Amino acid sequence: MRLAQKIAIITGAARGLGAAVAERFAREGASVVVADTDETLGTEVVCRVRAAGREAYFVKTDISSKDSVNNLMDTAVGLFGRIDVLYNNAGILLDGRDLPAHELSLETWDAVMNVNLRGPFLCAKHAIKQMLKQGGGSIVNVSSRTGLFGCAPKLTAYSAGKAGLIGLTRVMAAAYARSNIRANTIIPGTMDTPMNRYLFAESATRERYRSRIPLGRLGSAGDIEGIAVFLASDESAYCTGGAYVCDGGVTTV
Ligand SMILES: NC(=O)c1ccc[n+]([C@@H]2O[C@H](COP(=O)([O-])OP(=O)(O)OC[C@H]3O[C@@H](n4cnc5c(N)ncnc54)[C@H](O)[C@@H]3O)[C@@H](O)[C@H]2O)c1
């Protein structure tokens, strides 16, 4: 097992990409802390992990709240005494509210930034304190190709936040490399998760997105698991500050 003995916190793990990663981390031998605002779905993930004979806990967490993140980290350290992996996955996309800059309200900008950039920062800030004490760890931040290429002109706040997350990853990678704390980014493509329901409700739109992808299909939640395990595990011991695309080739065309 590639994550044996590891303690992993996965934010936004109640559904979509985060749930798949939490369940896979557990299958790879990690004990997982499922952190999400959605208690119902988060608890279901924990039940599935436990039913498979692995260790998991749900901690209701709003990553944009300092107190909530403090509680998450204190609970994880209280349960396990360490944090080996922080998988910063929780994010929001506010379709219909996230707009070109001149139309974008400050409320929407703040709402997106609070979850998509402040949230991963708060989680990292607190996890790093523990990782420094224990002598290392791995932080994986889930960004987006909108943050790398600016390819979604209407999604101003989402794209800017995801670009900021890549910058945050790189500065943390440089700052903590000598402390054996690594930080990397995953750039998913167009994945078939609840976040994209607004896009794929119409079959014609779904087909339009699918047909643009060189590998010929939308990504599934399971498609992200391999790169997530690699970056969380010691197999990636010489990788820090990187951005790893997992997108069916869509950024090649
Ligand atoms: N789906 C895609 O095509 C795609 C593409 C690129 C990047 N991403 C990124 O991948 C990550 C996961 O995406 P997904 O498609 O699984 O999304 P999703 O909407 O299906 O799931 C997101 C999860 O995050 C949780 N969450 C939202 N706000 C939170 C908060 N404040 N605190 C804690 N949890 C919170 C939600 O409850 C949900 O369980 C996101 O960061 C997203 O931006 C997704």
The ligand as an ORCA input file, in Angstrom:
! r2SCAN-3c Opt
* xyz 0 1
  N     -14.899     19.255    -11.618
  C     -14.024     19.840    -12.417
  O     -14.152     19.810    -13.653
  C     -12.856     20.572    -11.834
  C     -11.904     21.099    -12.730
  C     -10.820     21.790    -12.208
  C     -10.697     21.964    -10.849
  N     -11.621     21.452    -10.006
  C     -11.451     21.684     -8.570
  O     -11.439     20.434     -7.914
  C     -11.964     20.583     -6.588
  C     -13.084     19.571     -6.385
  O     -14.063     19.780     -7.402
  P     -15.367     18.885     -7.550
  O     -15.702     18.920     -8.987
  O     -15.206     17.591     -6.850
  O     -16.418     19.832     -6.761
  P     -17.780     19.474     -6.027
  O     -18.583     20.726     -6.041
  O     -18.385     18.269     -6.616
  O     -17.309     19.162     -4.538
  C     -16.733     20.165     -3.746
  C     -16.831     19.782     -2.276
  O     -16.292     20.890     -1.524
  C     -17.165     21.145     -0.429
  N     -17.019     22.537      0.007
  C     -17.450     23.666     -0.637
  N     -17.192     24.748      0.094
  C     -16.564     24.316      1.229
  C     -16.055     24.971      2.376
  N     -16.155     26.302      2.529
  N     -15.469     24.233      3.332
  C     -15.378     22.880      3.196
  N     -15.866     22.196      2.148
  C     -16.459     22.922      1.171
  C     -18.553     20.831     -0.967
  O     -19.482     20.610      0.085
  C     -18.278     19.596     -1.796
  O     -18.352     18.419     -1.028
  C     -12.418     22.033     -6.482
  O     -11.417     22.798     -5.858
  C     -12.568     22.458     -7.927
  O     -12.414     23.843     -8.091
  C     -12.700     20.778    -10.471
*
